[in-house]
């Protein structure tokens, strides 16, 4: 009996020492940040057309907001004047909670309701005023709104909240820089036209990116948990567009977006105390793309096709999951849009007039990609008011 008691005491002693040894090791291991990426169809500077095509439109010239797809298309964009453009996620499986966090006071009741809802909730909106003449386009966006909420630990009820409000002032210009006829001497009229465009913008980015649990609510008020930080800076987009007059040769574009943007870097620093945080993809970070497209005009209307290949940073790594096909059909004052990618499938309708363009999009989307537990069905609305 004494031997058995001695063995139990020895075993308990070893267990306790092993437990404390593991705790010490965990404390000594350097803390690492784990980010999960989220993207959206509405991006800063988006209008209805770019959203309906899931931003696959960098070779589609001749529309009201062609320069939003690619600043090199500035000279091909239609009309001059003053415009008001609004596009928003209007209805869907997950937008109510996102809208509440943006437009309503943040209370303990709101936070507790978030912890009881579906795994992923989101809301996005962009609105801006645009002045355009034949020399430049000047746009002011008082609000680009984003709200993403993800419950990643249902057992312990933790929610990752990412809120953002961006104010931007943007100046855009583009022009043709080169015309080349390789077979001019042989009588072939094939001609290539190269255009260059750029968009310089100032941004004021207010955001919160935090993880909240029920435990946090036991010793802090909801208003104390969510505190916005602000990042200021200037950034730029640069684009090229190679056009031609042959009906079989495709047009090509190349772009780099958000050059010199510090937004994602600031968010990473702000969340250095958290082991898990949300990171955006192809939204605020510097990224690049190549577009391949073609336009067809028939007696039944015009067709625009575009395939967009996005890359991280300056053409570093192809983001294969975000390769997108965009298609636009136009007949008089009616347009039909399609956007197709691995995680996005869109169909949109737009009706134009001399003073209003009104459109609606039905989308099936997974903003979190393969991490999203359920595909979301969403409605987007867009309005362009021509003053």
BARODREN-579474 format. One line per 4 residues: number of its first residue (from 1); for each residue x, z, y of N, C-alpha, C. Coordinates in steps of 0.001 Angstrom, whole numbers, plus 500000, padded with zeros to 6 digits. Example, Ala and Ser with C-alpha at 12.3 -4.5 7.8 and 13.67 -1.06 7.14 Angstrom:
// BARODREN-579474
1) 513190,507800,494310,512300,507800,495500,513200,507800,496700 | 512850,507080,497750,513670,507140,498940,512900,507870,500030
***
This chain:
// BARODREN-579474
1) 500827,500000,498797,500000,500000,500000,500865,500000,501259 | 501896,500834,501255,502786,500878,502413,503458,499532,502636 | 503806,498878,501494,504455,497573,501596,503497,496553,502226 | 502220,496624,501857,501226,495699,502415,501053,495934,503912
5) 500969,497205,504333,500845,497517,505755,502045,497029,506535 | 503232,497213,505932,504460,496771,506598,504470,495262,506774 | 504009,494566,505746,503947,493099,505817,502965,492649,506913 | 501786,493304,507029,500817,492951,508064,501367,493192,509456
9) 502053,494326,509639,502647,494629,510939,503698,493590,511311 | 504510,493214,510324,505564,492231,510562,504952,490874,510926 | 503883,490511,510201,503217,489226,510452,502592,489204,511849 | 501947,490341,512213,501340,490413,513549,502389,490330,514639
13) 503510,490955,514403,504606,490934,515373,505141,489521,515558 | 505307,488811,514439,505802,487427,514510,504788,486534,515233 | 503500,486737,514953,502444,485933,515584,502430,486132,517090 | 502530,487403,517496,502529,487701,518935,503746,487086,519622
17) 504906,487207,518995,506121,486639,519586,506023,485114,519669 | 505461,484506,518612,505312,483049,518611,504359,482601,519711 | 503282,483383,519902,502313,483060,520950,502979,483081,522325 | 503715,484153,522618,504372,484243,523920,505465,483186,524069
21) 506121,482837,522965,507145,481792,523012,506523,480446,523426 | 505336,480144,522844,504647,478897,523176,504228,478881,524644 | 503728,480029,525136,503315,480119,526536,504502,479854,527457 | 505633,480455,527169,506840,480274,527991,507270,478810,527999
25) 507249,478188,526818,507639,476773,526721,506719,475903,527578 | 505399,476159,527511,504442,475372,528291,504660,475533,529785 | 505041,476748,530196,505299,476985,531615,506571,476306,532088 | 507540,476164,531175,508815,475551,531544,508761,474032,531542
29) 507783,473454,530819,507674,471983,530767,507244,471465,532128 | 507943,470477,532691,507556,469932,533994,506146,469370,533943 | 505388,469635,535012,504009,469165,535076,503971,467670,535338 | 503167,466954,534588,503040,465517,534757,501650,465170,535249
33) 501591,464075,536044,500318,463590,536545,499793,462489,535639 | 498548,462600,535259,497914,461577,534449,496782,460965,535264 | 496894,459674,535542,495892,458992,536348,495067,458054,535492 | 493766,458028,535741,492925,457005,535118,492425,456102,536241
37) 492451,454798,535981,492222,453809,537034,490762,453401,537110 | 490299,453263,538352,488938,452827,538635,489013,451685,539644 | 488211,450659,539448,488136,449578,540424,486677,449294,540748 | 486443,448485,541765,485084,448171,542197,484996,446726,542650
41) 483778,446185,542609,483570,444825,543082,483526,444763,544600 | 482967,445789,545246,483010,445867,546702,484336,446489,547101 | 485146,445713,547805,486453,446162,548274,486458,446214,549795 | 487438,446862,550414,487503,446817,551882,487527,445369,552374
45) 486642,445037,553309,486545,443673,553812,485618,442785,553016 | 484964,443327,551981,484072,442512,551157,482802,442134,551911 | 482269,440959,551578,480958,440513,552030,480136,440190,550776 | 478916,439740,550965,478065,439464,549804,478707,438445,548869
49) 479266,437375,549437,479796,436284,548618,480958,436737,547742 | 481902,437504,548294,483043,437968,547498,482591,438921,546392 | 481562,439726,546681,481048,440662,545678,480353,439927,544544 | 479516,438941,544882,478778,438194,543860,479726,437452,542924
53) 480864,436988,543455,481840,436240,542660,482899,437150,542048 | 482737,438475,542216,483736,439441,541753,485114,439073,542280 | 485160,438645,543554,486391,438348,544281,487179,437167,543704 | 486529,436327,542906,487167,435111,542391,486724,433933,543253
57) 487347,433798,544435,486886,432786,545386,488001,432308,546314 | 489255,432533,545965,490367,432252,546886,490620,430769,547105 | 489927,429885,546348,490051,428441,546554,488741,427819,547033 | 487737,428668,547325,486422,428159,547734,486354,428052,549251
61) 486527,426861,549758,486559,426639,551196,485175,426254,551715 | 485016,426348,553038,483829,425817,553686,482649,426744,553824 | 482792,428026,553509,481667,428949,553660,481850,429781,554931 | 480827,430570,555250,480854,431365,556475,482013,432359,556491
65) 482304,432964,555320,483346,433980,555237,484462,433570,554277 | 484878,432312,554330,485952,431840,553446,487236,432627,553639 | 487499,433049,554870,488747,433766,555150,488784,435131,554475 | 487611,435670,554027,487606,436936,553296,488107,436737,551881
69) 487892,435544,551347,488433,435231,550029,489922,434963,550096 | 490345,434332,551188,491756,433968,551366,491968,433644,552836 | 492849,434371,553551,493042,434079,554982,493546,432666,555245 | 494139,432014,554238,494598,430634,554405,493431,429662,554532
73) 492205,430110,554198,491018,429266,554316,490353,429394,555680 | 491001,430036,556632,490390,430302,557934,489889,429032,558607 | 490685,427979,558610,490294,426745,559302,489105,426054,558635 | 488854,426342,557366,487745,425697,556658,486443,426489,556779
77) 486493,427732,557275,485281,428551,557347,484334,428001,558406 | 483045,428098,558137,482034,427485,558983,481695,428355,560193 | 481371,427711,561279,480738,428289,562450,481611,429320,563172 | 481278,429489,564445,481917,430464,565309,480833,431334,565921
81) 481200,432562,566269,480213,433437,566872,480411,434882,566466 | 479325,435644,566527,479348,437068,566203,478409,437303,565024 | 478872,438068,564052,478107,438307,562829,478117,439788,562480 | 477066,440214,561832,477001,441544,561235,476837,441350,559733
85) 477730,441943,558949,477705,441771,557494,477585,443129,556818 | 476635,443233,555869,476426,444457,555107,476314,444107,553630 | 476995,444862,552773,476848,444706,551329,476940,446092,550705 | 476037,446371,549752,475965,447727,549215,475483,447717,547774
89) 475944,448695,547035,475381,448990,545722,474053,449688,545984 | 472947,449009,545664,471642,449473,546109,470852,450209,545047 | 471040,449849,543793,470274,450477,542717,471063,450360,541430 | 471009,451409,540601,471738,451367,539346,471621,452664,538591
93) 472296,452719,537451,472214,453891,536590,472899,455112,537195 | 473837,454901,538139,474725,456016,538479,474927,456253,539954 | 474140,455633,540840,474531,455689,542247,473962,456877,543015 | 472911,457537,542507,472253,458586,543288,473203,459724,543653
97) 473971,460188,542685,474893,461293,542959,475969,460883,543951 | 476462,459659,543839,477465,459183,544790,476921,459136,546194 | 475708,458641,546357,475092,458584,547684,474873,459982,548242 | 474458,460922,547388,474214,462286,547861,475483,462921,548417
101) 476609,462698,547743,477862,463292,548212,478296,462710,549552 | 477951,461448,549821,478350,460816,551080,477397,461169,552214 | 476091,461082,551954,475123,461168,553037,474460,462536,553188 | 474610,463433,552212,473980,464737,552301,475032,465846,552358
105) 474656,467030,552897,475609,468153,552910,476022,468543,551501 | 477292,468881,551340,477806,469266,550027,477498,470741,549795 | 476616,471032,548854,476203,472400,548563,476516,472730,547120 | 476401,474016,546786,476636,474447,545413,475624,473816,544472
109) 474399,473644,544953,473366,473016,544127,473739,471583,543763 | 474279,470828,544732,474699,469453,544476,475819,469417,543443 | 476812,470304,543591,477939,470333,542665,477476,470693,541249 | 476594,471679,541148,476103,472070,539818,475308,470938,539166
113) 474556,470189,539965,473802,469064,539407,474752,467981,538903 | 475860,467787,539606,476847,466803,539168,477407,467160,537796 | 477594,468444,537562,478174,468892,536298,477201,468750,535126 | 475948,468451,535428,474953,468316,534371,474528,466866,534152
117) 475078,465939,534954,474628,464551,534903,475465,463727,533933 | 475237,462411,533970,475928,461472,533111,477420,461463,533408 | 478215,460874,532505,479664,460967,532602,480248,460308,533850 | 479685,459153,534274,480280,458434,535393,479209,458064,536413
121) 479494,458343,537697,478596,458016,538793,479406,457355,539890 | 478821,456348,540555,479577,455662,541600,478657,455062,542649 | 479237,454845,543836,478537,454193,544936,479569,453541,545844 | 479291,452309,546312,480178,451626,547252,479349,450889,548300
125) 479930,450755,549498,479253,450101,550624,480305,449596,551596 | 480053,448427,552191,480910,447935,553272,480049,447299,554350 | 480321,447657,555593,479612,447083,556731,480584,446788,557853 | 480389,445666,558539,481309,445318,559613,480696,444331,560596
129) 481312,444293,561769,480964,443346,562823,482125,442370,562962 | 481814,441076,563045,482837,440030,563044,482663,439132,564264 | 483766,438892,564968,483790,437890,566037,484779,436793,565624 | 484299,435543,565650,485138,434448,565177,485090,433279,566148
133) 486264,432737,566475,486355,431480,567204,487349,430585,566473 | 487731,429476,567065,488598,428547,566337,490049,428989,566278 | 490378,430093,566987,491758,430564,567004,491996,431763,566082 | 491012,432627,565972,491202,433839,565164,489844,434431,564792
137) 489897,435386,563867,488724,436183,563488,489067,437647,563678 | 488239,438343,564431,488428,439775,564675,487242,440517,564087 | 487516,441471,563211,486429,442217,562568,486694,443716,562670 | 485602,444449,562811,485677,445914,562856,484716,446481,561820
141) 485244,447282,560920,484434,447931,559887,484454,449441,560113 | 483346,450010,560597,483322,451469,560794,483207,452241,559493 | 482675,451554,558444,482454,452247,557178,482750,451351,555986 | 483727,451752,555203,483797,451343,553804,483674,452640,553022
145) 482588,452790,552273,482299,454051,551592,482466,453902,550097 | 483058,454909,549484,483270,454922,548040,483068,456336,547532 | 482336,456464,546433,482172,457760,545763,482209,457542,544261 | 483178,458146,543591,483302,458073,542133,483325,459485,541562
149) 482511,459724,540556,482449,461031,539917,482521,460843,538413 | 483430,461584,537773,483617,461422,536332,483746,462781,535672 | 482868,463069,534729,482947,464305,533941,483833,464028,532728 | 485049,464558,532747,486011,464230,531692,486177,465341,530671
153) 485551,466485,530908,485682,467588,529959,484326,468275,529815 | 483381,467657,529100,482016,468216,529001,481976,469627,528445 | 482920,469976,527571,482909,471310,526962,483149,472399,528002 | 484041,472119,528960,484363,473102,529996,483702,472750,531328
157) 482970,471642,531390,482253,471184,532573,483177,471054,533786 | 484020,470045,533747,484878,469695,534877,484528,468283,535342 | 484537,468072,536648,484209,466760,537196,485303,466330,538159 | 485733,465085,537999,486704,464487,538914,485935,463752,540005
161) 486173,464123,541248,485455,463557,542391,486431,462816,543297 | 486122,461562,543572,486911,460762,544511,485971,460212,545577 | 486139,460665,546803,485336,460209,547939,486258,459551,548953 | 485797,458463,549567,486622,457774,550564,485744,457132,551619
165) 486222,457179,552848,485596,456473,553970,486717,455820,554766 | 486706,454486,554834,487775,453753,555509,487221,453042,556730 | 487911,453202,557841,487597,452485,559078,488738,451509,559339 | 488415,450230,559561,489466,449226,559739,489165,448320,560920
169) 490233,447853,561542,490186,446818,562574,491123,445710,562106 | 490581,444495,561938,491307,443430,561251,491370,442162,562109 | 492556,441549,562173,492762,440285,562874,493258,439247,561878 | 492553,438107,561798,492852,437087,560792,493075,435730,561451
173) 494059,435009,560953,494324,433654,561437,494938,432838,560300 | 494654,431565,560278,495249,430671,559285,495251,429246,559796 | 496180,428448,559299,496256,427049,559732,497030,426218,558718 | 496814,424912,558766,497583,424012,557927,499008,423887,558429
177) 499963,423918,557513,501369,423875,557921,502114,422667,557366 | 501519,421969,556376,502243,420851,555766,501267,419874,555126 | 501523,418571,555352,500802,417496,554665,501830,416609,553977 | 501580,416316,552719,502578,415575,551944,501895,414527,551076
181) 502329,413281,551181,501820,412163,550371,502954,411644,549504 | 503056,412090,548249,504203,411742,547398,504266,410267,547017 | 503127,409565,547033,503112,408154,546604,502663,407231,547732 | 502968,407618,548936,502529,406851,550102,503078,405429,550090
185) 504334,405279,549706,504981,403957,549733,504368,402993,548718 | 503797,403521,547639,503209,402663,546611,501726,402392,546847 | 501207,402849,547958,499817,402588,548298,498828,403591,547761 | 499295,404624,547075,498410,405674,546561,498095,406653,547695
189) 496813,406946,547894,496421,407801,549024,496397,409295,548675 | 496957,409708,547534,497010,411121,547163,497760,411921,548221 | 497122,412995,548686,497731,413832,549722,497516,415311,549406 | 498576,416095,549588,498506,417542,549429,498575,418201,550806
193) 497725,419193,551009,497693,419936,552273,497951,421414,551994 | 498951,421962,552634,499312,423373,552446,498913,424171,553682 | 498153,425240,553462,497724,426122,554550,498273,427525,554328 | 498550,428196,555429,499056,429571,555413,498167,430430,556289
197) 497825,431607,555802,496996,432524,556581,497437,433959,556401 | 497096,434778,557378,497441,436199,557294,496362,437030,557970 | 496270,438260,557534,495305,439203,558084,496027,440529,558303 | 496118,440948,559541,496774,442210,559894,495690,443225,560235
201) 495760,444406,559632,494706,445387,559900,495257,446796,560026 | 494567,447558,560881,494824,448987,561058,493744,449748,560292 | 494144,450768,559544,493165,451522,558754,493265,453018,559032 | 492118,453665,558954,492017,455124,558999,491245,455535,557752
205) 491945,456119,556810,491410,456351,555467,491230,457851,555236 | 489966,458297,555223,489655,459696,554933,489198,459801,553479 | 489700,460790,552767,489395,460849,551339,489512,462273,550803 | 488923,462466,549644,489125,463656,548815,489177,463192,547370
209) 490110,463722,546626,490278,463363,545219,490612,464654,544477 | 489602,465256,543855,489756,466626,543369,489017,466801,542047 | 489408,467814,541308,488715,468202,540083,488040,469559,540314 | 486738,469639,539997,485954,470853,540225,485323,471281,538906
213) 485317,472590,538680,484677,473146,537484,483708,474252,537895 | 482914,474716,536940,482011,475832,537215,482787,477086,537599 | 483996,477233,537052,484826,478388,537399,485177,478387,538881 | 485441,477199,539436,485769,477111,540863,484624,477618,541731
217) 483392,477358,541301,482237,477781,542095,482022,479289,542058 | 482684,479972,541141,482508,481423,541036,483238,482179,542140 | 484238,481556,542773,484981,482270,543804,485164,481457,545092 | 484593,480239,545146,484670,479428,546360,483336,478782,546647
221) 483074,478555,547936,481891,477812,548325,482142,476323,548121 | 481048,475567,547934,481176,474128,547694,481868,473434,548864 | 481562,473872,550085,482173,473254,551270,483676,473537,551351 | 484130,474606,550700,485558,474929,550698,486311,474134,549637
225) 485605,473675,548627,486263,472936,547548,486597,471500,547958 | 485727,470887,548751,485928,469490,549147,486338,469438,550604 | 487600,469149,550847,488149,469043,552201,488843,467693,552333 | 488448,466917,553303,488956,465558,553452,490331,465541,554117
229) 491196,464638,553600,492478,464341,554223,492384,462947,554827 | 493253,462633,555777,493207,461336,556441,494596,460715,556480 | 494651,459427,556152,495881,458639,556204,495664,457502,557193 | 496642,457300,558095,496581,456211,559063,497703,455220,558759
233) 497494,453959,559124,498568,452994,558922,498139,451578,559233 | 499078,450680,559122,498826,449245,559272,499272,448544,557993 | 498548,447511,557641,498868,446747,556443,498486,445292,556689 | 498777,444436,555721,498536,443007,555925,498224,442316,554611
237) 497452,441230,554714,497226,440302,553613,497845,438962,554001 | 498456,438287,553052,499039,436971,553288,498573,436034,552187 | 498165,434810,552572,497669,433870,551578,498150,432456,551804 | 498268,431705,550712,498589,430277,550733,497477,429520,550020
241) 497233,428284,550476,496222,427452,549826,496731,426015,549786 | 496834,425468,548584,497296,424089,548392,496102,423234,547979 | 495678,422363,548896,494527,421511,548683,494988,420072,548414 | 494084,419233,547941,494401,417832,547722,493120,417014,547798
245) 493260,415712,547862,492101,414827,547982,491796,414075,546688 | 492286,414588,545565,492026,413966,544272,490951,414767,543547 | 489964,414084,542965,488839,414794,542348,489174,415413,541000 | 490365,415145,540468,490740,415698,539162,491796,416805,539265
249) 492612,416791,540304,493687,417776,540434,493121,419063,541043 | 493321,420214,540416,492775,421470,540953,493505,421928,542209 | 492846,422755,542979,493479,423413,544117,494068,424745,543661 | 495070,425222,544394,495809,426429,543987,495951,427361,545188
253) 495836,428637,544932,496055,429640,545977,497000,430723,545470 | 497636,431389,546411,498493,432546,546102,498325,433560,547229 | 498135,434823,546862,497903,435865,547867,498641,437149,547519 | 498975,437895,548565,499437,439274,548406,498580,440128,549333
257) 497966,441170,548783,497021,442007,549521,497608,443396,549777 | 497199,443976,550894,497530,445368,551245,499039,445615,551311 | 499767,444678,551879,501208,444863,552065,501428,446048,553006 | 502288,446968,552620,502637,448159,553400,501561,449249,553360
261) 500559,449123,552490,499545,450163,552387,500128,451423,551747 | 499825,452561,552336,500316,453852,551835,499197,454705,551254 | 498028,454116,551066,496850,454906,550699,497008,455563,549336 | 497324,454804,548312,497443,455399,546974,498589,456382,546880
265) 499690,456123,547631,500808,457067,547626,500379,458404,548209 | 499586,458353,549285,499105,459591,549895,498189,460356,548982 | 497370,459649,548210,496452,460322,547290,497205,461004,546159 | 498279,460372,545707,499066,460971,544630,499719,462263,545112
269) 500244,462238,546353,500858,463443,546908,499827,464552,547088 | 498627,464171,547539,497580,465167,547778,497118,465819,546488 | 497280,465138,545358,496815,465654,544072,497956,466118,543175 | 499092,466445,543773,500246,466848,542974,499999,468165,542234
273) 498990,468922,542649,498678,470180,541976,497747,469993,540781 | 497212,468804,540613,496295,468530,539506,497000,467711,538446 | 496701,467979,537186,497323,467229,536102,496610,465910,535847 | 495379,465766,536362,494595,464559,536148,493955,464166,537472
277) 494016,462888,537824,493395,462447,539067,492984,460986,538944 | 492071,460572,539817,491617,459190,539832,492569,458342,540665 | 492856,457159,540174,493661,456191,540905,492895,454879,540960 | 492961,454191,542092,492229,452933,542234,493110,451754,541848
281) 492483,450707,541343,493173,449494,540917,492605,448314,541687 | 493473,447500,542291,493079,446297,543033,492108,446618,544161 | 492304,447779,544790,491474,448170,545919,492321,448458,547158 | 493119,449519,547090,493904,449948,548241,495404,449730,548047
285) 495823,449575,546801,497232,449392,546501,497652,447953,546812 | 498954,447730,546902,499474,446371,547074,499330,445617,545761 | 498659,444477,545817,498503,443643,544627,498528,442180,545042 | 498637,441302,544067,498760,439874,544347,497891,439093,543375
289) 497724,437807,543651,496871,437000,542781,497229,435531,542899 | 496855,434803,541869,496929,433337,541853,495538,432819,541528 | 495071,431853,542313,493759,431269,542093,493872,429790,541765 | 493075,429340,540824,493025,427925,540445,491563,427504,540498
293) 491256,426467,541272,489854,426113,541437,489629,424637,541698 | 488354,424301,541763,487971,422921,542052,486546,422897,542601 | 486314,421977,543546,484994,421782,544128,484431,420430,543693 | 483132,420408,543372,482460,419170,542976,481182,419021,543806
297) 480999,417861,544379,479770,417562,545112,478986,416499,544359 | 477722,416787,544088,476848,415861,543378,475551,415699,544158 | 474702,414787,543711,473415,414603,544375,472498,415795,544156 | 472841,416636,543169,472038,417822,542872,472593,419090,543526
301) 473653,418951,544331,474235,420103,544994,475734,420189,544788 | 476334,421218,545370,477777,421402,545279,478149,422525,544331 | 479240,422333,543581,479745,423333,542647,481161,423742,543052 | 481414,425048,543056,482745,425588,543313,483152,426462,542135
305) 484305,426176,541549,484824,426962,540428,486155,427584,540824 | 486395,428802,540352,487655,429482,540664,487997,430451,539537 | 489241,430426,539113,489762,431421,538167,490829,432237,538895 | 490651,433551,538885,491561,434428,539623,492393,435254,538642
309) 493717,435207,538814,494646,435969,537973,495325,437026,538846 | 494941,438302,538703,495521,439362,539537,496798,439952,538927 | 497697,440388,539810,498956,441011,539407,499143,442308,540184 | 499848,443253,539596,500214,444464,540322,501335,444152,541295
313) 501345,444857,542415,502388,444731,543434,502650,443253,543763 | 503929,442855,543860,504293,441484,544201,504541,440684,542916 | 503457,440294,542262,503500,439501,541034,504376,440148,539955 | 504194,441458,539781,504981,442168,538785,504384,442044,537383
317) 503127,442447,537236,502507,442483,535911,501090,441939,535985 | 500762,440997,535118,499422,440430,535090,498429,441478,534591 | 497344,441683,535356,496279,442595,534946,495261,441756,534160 | 495537,441546,532887,494776,440596,532074,493299,440972,531985
321) 492996,442277,531987,491612,442708,531847,490770,442385,533080 | 491426,442050,534210,490700,441755,535437,490717,440266,535790 | 491162,439404,534885,491068,437958,535119,489593,437589,535248 | 489260,436841,536287,487854,436605,536618,487580,435123,536856
325) 486431,434676,536379,485926,433330,536655,484773,433443,537640 | 484870,432705,538749,483795,432679,539731,483207,431281,539832 | 481897,431203,539977,481214,429902,540085,480120,430013,541142 | 480085,429019,542030,479073,428990,543089,478387,427629,543080
329) 477057,427651,543133,476264,426427,543235,475467,426488,544531 | 475538,425440,545336,474853,425411,546631,473971,424179,546735 | 472770,424379,547223,471841,423283,547487,471079,423627,548752 | 471404,422913,549826,470779,423152,551118,470988,424615,551534
333) 469919,425389,551685,470016,426778,552153,469950,427793,551005 | 470131,427323,549786,470085,428193,548611,471432,428176,547899 | 471895,429360,547447,473155,429451,546699,472960,430343,545478 | 473596,429951,544395,473578,430705,543144,475016,431056,542782
337) 475268,432325,542417,476621,432809,542166,476722,433385,540749 | 477900,433187,540156,478223,433812,538873,479634,434404,538960 | 479806,435582,538408,481116,436198,538276,481271,436724,536858 | 482346,436358,536204,482516,436739,534795,483926,437263,534558
341) 484014,438491,534050,485286,439107,533656,485016,440020,532469 | 486057,440618,531932,485900,441450,530740,484940,442606,530986 | 485051,443229,532160,484229,444399,532453,483149,444132,533496 | 482976,442873,533903,481978,442545,534924,481277,441237,534580
345) 479954,441244,534706,479163,440028,534562,478105,440051,535667 | 478194,439077,536577,477316,439028,537745,476493,437758,537772 | 475299,437863,538328,474524,436702,538733,473868,437061,540062 | 474020,436175,541064,473516,436473,542396,472773,435293,542999
349) 471816,435585,543870,471045,434584,544598,471159,434873,546087 | 471275,433813,546891,471291,434007,548341,470472,432915,549018 | 469695,433329,550018,468898,432412,550818,469392,432484,552258 | 469709,431330,552815,470296,431258,554153,469287,430713,555160
353) 469484,431096,556421,468727,430530,557531,469653,430466,558731 | 469138,430072,559857,469991,429950,561043,470443,431298,561571 | 469705,432363,561265,470038,433692,561784,470272,434758,560717 | 469836,434505,559472,469970,435513,558423,470409,434874,557115
357) 471263,435584,556404,471554,435274,555011,471222,436529,554208 | 470380,436392,553210,469961,437549,552414,470220,437245,550946 | 470871,438191,550250,471207,437957,548856,471040,439189,547993 | 470894,438954,546688,470775,440036,545711,471620,439681,544490
361) 472238,440698,543898,473116,440519,542736,472668,441462,541630 | 472555,440934,540429,472396,441776,539246,473732,441794,538521 | 474246,442995,538250,475575,443127,537652,475545,444067,536463 | 476326,443720,535458,476647,444604,534335,478130,444925,534478
365) 478457,446195,534661,479831,446515,535026,480315,447815,534397 | 481639,447872,534289,482333,449065,533794,483537,449291,534708 | 483322,450059,535779,484367,450270,536781,485581,451004,536222 | 485380,451795,535167,486489,452520,534548,487110,451748,533387
369) 486641,450529,533165,487186,449741,532072,486841,450343,530724 | 487812,450357,529824,487571,450846,528460,487311,452343,528401 | 487627,453090,529466,487376,454527,529477,485926,454864,529791 | 485179,453906,530336,483800,454194,530704,482939,454284,529449
373) 482206,455382,529283,481452,455584,528038,480268,454648,527869 | 479744,454104,528970,478529,453293,528870,478543,452222,529944 | 478170,450995,529578,478056,449902,530537,476925,450203,531517 | 477160,449896,532797,476179,450200,533836,475500,448924,534330
377) 474197,449000,534530,473436,447899,535104,473123,448235,536558 | 473476,447325,537465,473467,447625,538890,472856,446480,539684 | 472250,446838,540825,471764,445856,541789,472566,446013,543083 | 473074,444915,543609,473721,444892,544912,472874,444085,545894
381) 472848,444507,547154,472148,443786,548203,473139,443425,549307 | 472948,442255,549907,473809,441824,550994,473003,441128,552075 | 473377,441403,553340,472709,440783,554493,473786,440350,555492 | 473667,439111,555982,474493,438624,557081,473560,438287,558239
385) 473795,438892,559384,473001,438625,560578,473865,437830,561543 | 473406,436644,561914,474163,435746,562787,473600,435867,564189 | 474387,436429,565100,473908,436711,566467,474137,435510,567399
***
